[in-house]
Amino acid sequence: MAGLLRLDALDADDLQILSAYCQDGLTRPADCRYLPREGRFVLAMNRFVWERADDRPVLRRLFAKRDYERRRAILDFARVSAVRQSGIAPEAVLSLLAIRFQPAEAPAGTIELVFAGDAAIRLDVECIEARLTDEAASWSTENRPDHERPEA
């Protein structure tokens, strides 16, 4: 299907690109799974489609109801050895602000998923190996996230 993303991240620069595409993705703790036997952490989200946010014709943007898009997406991290979380309530709706990498002994480190409200999930990884995959399910929304971007 045209327009669906499938992006891989194998280093910190790639992870910054994934972070930009995932910014403002909405998820719940129940949609986040650590699979220790597989060494994977999987997060399902409703991704705001930033890459299409300004695709509308100028007149339609000025005078018509704004049409933005959200799409179901999966963020999958491999080579995960441990997962820690902070500031996350079991029934919370989490808004992903950024994905950061803190190196340790190369190529290992910690991937930090930073959410609004000072919530975070930290993944200890052997190396960076992540994939963002859009699913076919999408819908329109009138709401465009409006906030300052966190520092990478």
C-alpha positions, 0 to 999 in steps of 0.5 A: 500500500502506498504511503506506508512507512517501513524504516530501520534504525541501526545507529544513533542517527537512524534512531533520530529519524525514527524519533521524528516520525514517531513524535506524538505517537499515542500508546497505552502501557497495555500496548507495550510488550517486552518479550525477554526470550526473544530479546525484543520490545514491541510498542503499538501506537497511533502515529501522527503522520507528520510527513503529510501534515502540510500536504493539503492545498493552500486554499484548503488549509486556509479555509477548510476544516483541517484534515490530518492523519493518524495511522496504526504503527509498530515500533519494534526493538531487537537485542533488548536485555532489560526494560525499565519504566518511570512515571507510567500509570497502568491506564495512562495514554502516553504521548511519545515525544522523543527516542534517545540513545545513551551509549555505553560500551560500544555498541551497547547502550540505553534507548530511552522512549520519552513521553509527555508528563515525565514518563519514560521507558528505558531499554538496555540494548546490545546495539541499536536495531529498531524498526518502525512499520506502518499498518494499513489502518488509518483515520483522519483527525482534526487535531494537530499536536502543538508543542515545542520539540524536545532536545534530541 
